[in-house]
């Protein structure tokens, strides 16, 4: 509401919102909910925050934006800045980095975890509406649309397919 007509018309700022091509990545830990039920809250928060740090670092290192953490999952967006044709390669790079970080995490915590953490990742590329959404102080840069929904469904399908990564064609 506080934006002038000129800012809205000529601003390249993502805060105003725009439709653009982007790669969306959803990742979810497998079996974490049952593990959390058997742990003290401190342990759950400690393990989850370590996992989120590793995941977030993987996304950022690959050139992406961590959109949000949802329970024991993460949503990331690629292609917000720079060339959209690189977005899918960046998302794939992030998935590789996340898988490697999880291997390291599991090795560091093998004494605490009866079974190592597993991850499911879904990636889809297409048009999305991107902008700052919410209200202060919960305003954040996010993406919405069919592309986001498809990436989320691909992540969910990794459970059925018993695989770590599903990518749309």
Secondary structure, DSSP 8 states (H G I E B T S, - for coil): ----HHHHHH---GGG-EEEEEEEEEEEEESHHHHHHTS-HHHHHHHHHHHHHHHHHHHHHTT-EEEEEETTEEEEEE-SSS-GGGHHHHHHHHHHHHHHHHHHHHHHTTTT-SS--EEEEEEEEEEEEEEEES-TTS-EEEEESHHHHHHHHHHHHHHHHT-SEEE--
